[in-house]
Amino acid sequence: MTKSELIDAISGRGELTKARAELVVNCVFDAMSEALQQGEGIEIRGFGSFTVRPYKPYNGRNPRTGQPVPVPAKRLPFFKVGKDLKDLVNSSRGFAISGGDDDDDDD
């Protein structure tokens, strides 16, 4: 689902115009981004939680040349799925569980 599809879904479920739904979605995303930027966590019961995880600097490799490349320390957002959402996704067995490539064309 894209952001515009989310806006359409919200406006279609209630009495909100598309413009109002877009404002709501943008406000929610902005508030979440600001909280993560300040190092705060976000917990949405039944859905999951967002936290910021620090990563130490390390030496990586340029895949094209093989040369070592220093990677600086960074903080990245991390999402941990909630139990209710995990159970909901696992109970919807309409999609096959695969370990990789979905392309079965061996011709």
C-alpha positions as CSV (number, residue, x, y, z in Angstrom):
1,M,0.0,0.0,0.0
2,T,1.3,3.4,-0.9
3,K,0.8,6.7,0.9
4,S,-1.8,7.8,-1.7
5,E,-3.6,4.4,-1.4
6,L,-3.7,5.0,2.4
7,I,-5.2,8.4,1.9
8,D,-7.8,7.0,-0.5
9,A,-8.7,4.2,2.1
10,I,-9.1,6.8,4.9
11,S,-11.2,9.1,2.8
12,G,-13.4,6.2,1.6
13,R,-14.1,4.9,5.1
14,G,-15.4,8.1,6.6
15,E,-16.8,11.5,5.9
16,L,-13.4,13.0,5.2
17,T,-12.4,14.6,1.9
18,K,-9.3,13.4,0.2
19,A,-7.6,16.7,1.2
20,R,-8.5,16.2,4.9
21,A,-7.4,12.6,4.8
22,E,-4.1,13.6,3.3
23,L,-3.6,16.2,6.1
24,V,-4.3,13.6,8.7
25,V,-1.9,11.1,7.2
26,N,0.8,13.8,6.8
27,C,0.3,14.9,10.4
28,V,0.7,11.4,11.7
29,F,3.8,10.7,9.7
30,D,5.3,14.0,10.7
31,A,4.7,13.4,14.4
32,M,6.2,9.9,14.1
33,S,9.2,11.2,12.2
34,E,9.8,14.0,14.8
35,A,9.6,11.5,17.7
36,L,12.1,9.2,16.1
37,Q,14.4,12.1,15.2
38,Q,14.4,13.0,18.9
39,G,15.3,9.5,19.9
40,E,11.8,8.7,21.3
41,G,10.1,5.4,20.7
42,I,6.6,4.9,19.3
43,E,4.3,2.2,20.5
44,I,1.0,1.4,18.8
45,R,-0.7,-1.4,20.7
46,G,-1.6,-4.4,18.5
47,F,0.4,-3.0,15.6
48,G,4.0,-2.7,16.7
49,S,6.7,-0.3,17.9
50,F,9.3,1.9,16.3
51,T,12.6,2.6,18.0
52,V,15.9,4.1,17.1
53,R,18.9,1.8,17.2
54,P,22.5,3.0,17.2
55,Y,25.1,1.3,15.1
56,K,28.8,1.5,15.6
57,P,31.2,2.6,12.8
58,Y,32.8,-0.2,10.8
59,N,34.8,-0.9,7.6
60,G,32.7,-2.0,4.7
61,R,33.7,-2.9,1.2
62,N,32.9,-1.3,-2.1
63,P,31.2,-4.2,-4.0
64,R,32.4,-3.0,-7.3
65,T,36.1,-2.5,-6.5
66,G,36.5,-4.5,-3.3
67,Q,38.2,-1.5,-1.7
68,P,37.6,-0.9,2.1
69,V,35.2,1.9,2.8
70,P,34.7,3.4,6.3
71,V,31.1,3.5,7.3
72,P,30.4,6.1,10.0
73,A,28.3,5.5,13.2
74,K,24.6,5.9,12.6
75,R,21.2,5.7,14.1
76,L,18.4,3.9,12.2
77,P,14.7,3.4,12.8
78,F,13.7,-0.2,13.7
79,F,10.2,-1.7,13.6
80,K,9.2,-4.6,15.8
81,V,5.8,-6.1,14.8
82,G,3.2,-6.5,17.5
83,K,1.6,-9.8,18.5
84,D,-1.8,-9.0,17.1
85,L,-0.5,-7.9,13.7
86,K,1.8,-10.9,13.6
87,D,-1.1,-13.3,14.4
88,L,-3.3,-11.5,11.8
89,V,-0.7,-11.9,9.0
90,N,0.1,-15.5,9.9
91,S,-3.6,-16.4,9.9
92,S,-4.1,-15.1,6.4
93,R,-2.7,-18.1,4.5
94,G,-4.0,-17.0,1.2
95,F,-0.4,-16.3,0.1
96,A,2.1,-19.0,-0.2
97,I,5.1,-18.8,2.1
98,S,8.3,-19.0,0.0
99,G,11.9,-18.8,0.8
100,G,12.9,-16.8,-2.2
101,D,12.2,-16.5,-5.9
102,D,8.5,-16.7,-6.8
103,D,9.3,-17.2,-10.5
104,D,8.8,-20.9,-11.2
105,D,9.4,-20.6,-15.0
106,D,12.0,-23.3,-15.6
107,D,11.4,-23.3,-19.4
